[in-house]
Amino acid sequence: MRYKEGEEGLRLANHASDDMFIGTSIYGFILGLGFIFAGLKVKQRWLTFWGAALSLASVASWFAMMQ
């Protein structure tokens, strides 16, 4: 999308709050735990792996946000 000269585009990051970021991290952590348990139950290593990766990434981003 093009804008006229001197006109700025939309900046969606200005509308995001810290609470939204923390909420998304918590949601990702819970979803990752669900993937881990589902992967262990149906013996699918790929689901367990991606669930663990999602959980670790969510925790890491949460701690990065707290600093």
N, CA, C and O atoms as a GROMACS GRO file, in nm:
protein
  268
    1MET      N    1   0.084  -0.116   0.000
    1MET     CA    2   0.000   0.000   0.000
    1MET      C    3   0.089   0.123   0.000
    1MET      O    4   0.188   0.129   0.073
    2ARG      N    5   0.055   0.219  -0.079
    2ARG     CA    6   0.136   0.340  -0.088
    2ARG      C    7   0.067   0.456  -0.018
    2ARG      O    8  -0.056   0.464  -0.011
    3TYR      N    9   0.149   0.544   0.034
    3TYR     CA   10   0.099   0.663   0.103
    3TYR      C   11   0.149   0.787   0.032
    3TYR      O   12   0.248   0.782  -0.041
    4LYS      N   13   0.079   0.896   0.052
    4LYS     CA   14   0.123   1.023  -0.008
    4LYS      C   15   0.250   1.069   0.061
    4LYS      O   16   0.281   1.026   0.173
    5GLU      N   17   0.323   1.155  -0.007
    5GLU     CA   18   0.446   1.207   0.051
    5GLU      C   19   0.416   1.282   0.180
    5GLU      O   20   0.322   1.362   0.186
    6GLY      N   21   0.496   1.256   0.282
    6GLY     CA   22   0.478   1.323   0.410
    6GLY      C   23   0.373   1.259   0.498
    6GLY      O   24   0.353   1.302   0.612
    7GLU      N   25   0.306   1.156   0.450
    7GLU     CA   26   0.203   1.087   0.528
    7GLU      C   27   0.261   0.957   0.583
    7GLU      O   28   0.323   0.880   0.509
    8GLU      N   29   0.240   0.933   0.710
    8GLU     CA   30   0.292   0.809   0.770
    8GLU      C   31   0.185   0.702   0.764
    8GLU      O   32   0.065   0.729   0.769
    9GLY      N   33   0.231   0.579   0.753
    9GLY     CA   34   0.140   0.466   0.753
    9GLY      C   35   0.095   0.431   0.894
    9GLY      O   36   0.137   0.494   0.991
   10LEU      N   37   0.011   0.331   0.904
   10LEU     CA   38  -0.036   0.286   1.034
   10LEU      C   39   0.077   0.217   1.110
   10LEU      O   40   0.155   0.141   1.052
   11ARG      N   41   0.084   0.242   1.236
   11ARG     CA   42   0.182   0.175   1.322
   11ARG      C   43   0.106   0.094   1.425
   11ARG      O   44   0.062   0.147   1.527
   12LEU      N   45   0.091  -0.032   1.397
   12LEU     CA   46   0.012  -0.118   1.484
   12LEU      C   47   0.080  -0.145   1.617
   12LEU      O   48   0.012  -0.177   1.715
   13ALA      N   49   0.211  -0.134   1.623
   13ALA     CA   50   0.283  -0.164   1.747
   13ALA      C   51   0.250  -0.061   1.855
   13ALA      O   52   0.263  -0.091   1.973
   14ASN      N   53   0.207   0.057   1.816
   14ASN     CA   54   0.171   0.158   1.915
   14ASN      C   55   0.046   0.118   1.993
   14ASN      O   56   0.024   0.164   2.105
   15HIS      N   57  -0.036   0.032   1.934
   15HIS     CA   58  -0.161  -0.007   1.998
   15HIS      C   59  -0.146  -0.130   2.088
   15HIS      O   60  -0.237  -0.162   2.164
   16ALA      N   61  -0.034  -0.198   2.078
   16ALA     CA   62  -0.012  -0.318   2.158
   16ALA      C   63   0.039  -0.277   2.297
   16ALA      O   64   0.124  -0.188   2.309
   17SER      N   65  -0.012  -0.342   2.399
   17SER     CA   66   0.031  -0.313   2.535
   17SER      C   67   0.115  -0.428   2.590
   17SER      O   68   0.121  -0.536   2.531
   18ASP      N   69   0.178  -0.403   2.702
   18ASP     CA   70   0.258  -0.508   2.766
   18ASP      C   71   0.169  -0.623   2.813
   18ASP      O   72   0.211  -0.738   2.811
   19ASP      N   73   0.047  -0.592   2.854
   19ASP     CA   74  -0.044  -0.696   2.900
   19ASP      C   75  -0.080  -0.792   2.786
   19ASP      O   76  -0.096  -0.912   2.808
   20MET      N   77  -0.093  -0.738   2.665
   20MET     CA   78  -0.123  -0.825   2.551
   20MET      C   79  -0.007  -0.921   2.524
   20MET      O   80  -0.028  -1.038   2.493
   21PHE      N   81   0.115  -0.871   2.537
   21PHE     CA   82   0.233  -0.953   2.514
   21PHE      C   83   0.243  -1.063   2.620
   21PHE      O   84   0.272  -1.178   2.588
   22ILE      N   85   0.220  -1.028   2.745
   22ILE     CA   86   0.226  -1.127   2.853
   22ILE      C   87   0.115  -1.230   2.837
   22ILE      O   88   0.137  -1.349   2.857
   23GLY      N   89  -0.003  -1.184   2.800
   23GLY     CA   90  -0.114  -1.276   2.778
   23GLY      C   91  -0.086  -1.374   2.666
   23GLY      O   92  -0.120  -1.492   2.676
   24THR      N   93  -0.024  -1.326   2.560
   24THR     CA   94   0.011  -1.413   2.449
   24THR      C   95   0.117  -1.515   2.491
   24THR      O   96   0.113  -1.630   2.448
   25SER      N   97   0.211  -1.473   2.574
   25SER     CA   98   0.313  -1.565   2.624
   25SER      C   99   0.252  -1.674   2.711
   25SER      O  100   0.288  -1.791   2.701
   26ILE      N  101   0.159  -1.635   2.796
   26ILE     CA  102   0.093  -1.733   2.883
   26ILE      C  103   0.010  -1.830   2.800
   26ILE      O  104   0.011  -1.951   2.824
   27TYR      N  105  -0.061  -1.777   2.701
   27TYR     CA  106  -0.142  -1.862   2.612
   27TYR      C  107  -0.052  -1.960   2.537
   27TYR      O  108  -0.086  -2.078   2.525
   28GLY      N  109   0.062  -1.912   2.486
   28GLY     CA  110   0.155  -2.000   2.415
   28GLY      C  111   0.212  -2.108   2.505
   28GLY      O  112   0.231  -2.222   2.462
   29PHE      N  113   0.239  -2.073   2.631
   29PHE     CA  114   0.291  -2.171   2.725
   29PHE      C  115   0.187  -2.280   2.752
   29PHE      O  116   0.220  -2.399   2.752
   30ILE      N  117   0.063  -2.240   2.775
   30ILE     CA  118  -0.043  -2.339   2.801
   30ILE      C  119  -0.068  -2.425   2.678
   30ILE      O  120  -0.087  -2.546   2.690
   31LEU      N  121  -0.068  -2.364   2.561
   31LEU     CA  122  -0.086  -2.441   2.438
   31LEU      C  123   0.030  -2.538   2.416
   31LEU      O  124   0.009  -2.652   2.372
   32GLY      N  125   0.152  -2.494   2.447
   32GLY     CA  126   0.268  -2.582   2.436
   32GLY      C  127   0.258  -2.701   2.529
   32GLY      O  128   0.292  -2.813   2.491
   33LEU      N  129   0.212  -2.677   2.653
   33LEU     CA  130   0.193  -2.789   2.745
   33LEU      C  131   0.089  -2.887   2.692
   33LEU      O  132   0.106  -3.009   2.705
   34GLY      N  133  -0.016  -2.836   2.633
   34GLY     CA  134  -0.118  -2.923   2.573
   34GLY      C  135  -0.059  -3.006   2.460
   34GLY      O  136  -0.092  -3.124   2.446
   35PHE      N  137   0.027  -2.944   2.378
   35PHE     CA  138   0.092  -3.018   2.271
   35PHE      C  139   0.184  -3.126   2.326
   35PHE      O  140   0.191  -3.236   2.271
   36ILE      N  141   0.253  -3.096   2.434
   36ILE     CA  142   0.343  -3.195   2.495
   36ILE      C  143   0.263  -3.316   2.544
   36ILE      O  144   0.296  -3.431   2.513
   37PHE      N  145   0.158  -3.290   2.618
   37PHE     CA  146   0.078  -3.402   2.672
   37PHE      C  147   0.009  -3.480   2.561
   37PHE      O  148   0.001  -3.603   2.567
   38ALA      N  149  -0.041  -3.411   2.459
   38ALA     CA  150  -0.105  -3.481   2.347
   38ALA      C  151  -0.002  -3.564   2.271
   38ALA      O  152  -0.030  -3.677   2.231
   39GLY      N  153   0.117  -3.508   2.251
   39GLY     CA  154   0.223  -3.580   2.180
   39GLY      C  155   0.268  -3.704   2.255
   39GLY      O  156   0.295  -3.807   2.195
   40LEU      N  157   0.275  -3.693   2.387
   40LEU     CA  158   0.314  -3.810   2.467
   40LEU      C  159   0.204  -3.916   2.464
   40LEU      O  160   0.233  -4.036   2.462
   41LYS      N  161   0.080  -3.872   2.465
   41LYS     CA  162  -0.031  -3.968   2.467
   41LYS      C  163  -0.041  -4.047   2.336
   41LYS      O  164  -0.062  -4.168   2.338
   42VAL      N  165  -0.026  -3.977   2.224
   42VAL     CA  166  -0.040  -4.045   2.095
   42VAL      C  167   0.094  -4.088   2.037
   42VAL      O  168   0.101  -4.136   1.924
   43LYS      N  169   0.202  -4.072   2.116
   43LYS     CA  170   0.337  -4.114   2.079
   43LYS      C  171   0.384  -4.051   1.948
   43LYS      O  172   0.434  -4.119   1.858
   44GLN      N  173   0.366  -3.920   1.939
   44GLN     CA  174   0.413  -3.844   1.824
   44GLN      C  175   0.523  -3.750   1.872
   44GLN      O  176   0.496  -3.649   1.938
   45ARG      N  177   0.646  -3.783   1.837
   45ARG     CA  178   0.759  -3.704   1.886
   45ARG      C  179   0.760  -3.562   1.831
   45ARG      O  180   0.801  -3.470   1.902
   46TRP      N  181   0.715  -3.542   1.708
   46TRP     CA  182   0.717  -3.408   1.649
   46TRP      C  183   0.625  -3.315   1.727
   46TRP      O  184   0.657  -3.198   1.745
   47LEU      N  185   0.511  -3.365   1.772
   47LEU     CA  186   0.417  -3.282   1.848
   47LEU      C  187   0.475  -3.248   1.985
   47LEU      O  188   0.460  -3.136   2.034
   48THR      N  189   0.540  -3.344   2.046
   48THR     CA  190   0.605  -3.320   2.175
   48THR      C  191   0.720  -3.220   2.160
   48THR      O  192   0.736  -3.131   2.243
   49PHE      N  193   0.798  -3.234   2.054
   49PHE     CA  194   0.910  -3.142   2.030
   49PHE      C  195   0.860  -2.999   2.011
   49PHE      O  196   0.912  -2.907   2.075
   50TRP      N  197   0.761  -2.979   1.925
   50TRP     CA  198   0.713  -2.843   1.900
   50TRP      C  199   0.638  -2.786   2.019
   50TRP      O  200   0.638  -2.665   2.040
   51GLY      N  201   0.576  -2.872   2.098
   51GLY     CA  202   0.513  -2.825   2.221
   51GLY      C  203   0.617  -2.776   2.321
   51GLY      O  204   0.598  -2.673   2.386
   52ALA      N  205   0.726  -2.849   2.332
   52ALA     CA  206   0.834  -2.807   2.422
   52ALA      C  207   0.899  -2.679   2.371
   52ALA      O  208   0.930  -2.590   2.450
   53ALA      N  209   0.920  -2.669   2.240
   53ALA     CA  210   0.981  -2.548   2.183
   53ALA      C  211   0.891  -2.427   2.206
   53ALA      O  212   0.939  -2.319   2.239
   54LEU      N  213   0.760  -2.444   2.188
   54LEU     CA  214   0.666  -2.334   2.209
   54LEU      C  215   0.664  -2.293   2.356
   54LEU      O  216   0.662  -2.174   2.386
   55SER      N  217   0.664  -2.389   2.446
   55SER     CA  218   0.664  -2.357   2.588
   55SER      C  219   0.791  -2.284   2.629
   55SER      O  220   0.784  -2.185   2.702
   56LEU      N  221   0.907  -2.331   2.582
   56LEU     CA  222   1.034  -2.265   2.616
   56LEU      C  223   1.041  -2.125   2.557
   56LEU      O  224   1.089  -2.032   2.622
   57ALA      N  225   0.995  -2.108   2.434
   57ALA     CA  226   0.997  -1.975   2.372
   57ALA      C  227   0.903  -1.880   2.446
   57ALA      O  228   0.934  -1.761   2.460
   58SER      N  229   0.790  -1.930   2.491
   58SER     CA  230   0.696  -1.846   2.565
   58SER      C  231   0.755  -1.802   2.698
   58SER      O  232   0.742  -1.686   2.737
   59VAL      N  233   0.819  -1.894   2.768
   59VAL     CA  234   0.881  -1.859   2.897
   59VAL      C  235   0.996  -1.762   2.876
   59VAL      O  236   1.012  -1.667   2.952
   60ALA      N  237   1.076  -1.784   2.771
   60ALA     CA  238   1.189  -1.695   2.743
   60ALA      C  239   1.140  -1.554   2.710
   60ALA      O  240   1.198  -1.456   2.755
   61SER      N  241   1.034  -1.544   2.630
   61SER     CA  242   0.983  -1.412   2.596
   61SER      C  243   0.919  -1.345   2.717
   61SER      O  244   0.924  -1.222   2.730
   62TRP      N  245   0.860  -1.423   2.804
   62TRP     CA  246   0.800  -1.367   2.924
   62TRP      C  247   0.908  -1.309   3.016
   62TRP      O  248   0.893  -1.199   3.069
   63PHE      N  249   1.018  -1.384   3.034
   63PHE     CA  250   1.127  -1.333   3.117
   63PHE      C  251   1.196  -1.213   3.053
   63PHE      O  252   1.240  -1.122   3.123
   64ALA      N  253   1.206  -1.213   2.921
   64ALA     CA  254   1.265  -1.098   2.853
   64ALA      C  255   1.179  -0.974   2.871
   64ALA      O  256   1.230  -0.862   2.879
   65MET      N  257   1.051  -0.993   2.878
   65MET     CA  258   0.959  -0.880   2.897
   65MET      C  259   0.969  -0.825   3.039
   65MET      O  260   0.950  -0.705   3.061
   66MET      N  261   0.998  -0.911   3.136
   66MET     CA  262   1.003  -0.869   3.277
   66MET      C  263   1.126  -0.785   3.309
   66MET      O  264   1.126  -0.712   3.408
   67GLN      N  265   1.230  -0.794   3.229
   67GLN     CA  266   1.353  -0.721   3.259
   67GLN      C  267   1.345  -0.578   3.216
   67GLN      O  268   1.441  -0.503   3.234
   0.00000   0.00000   0.00000
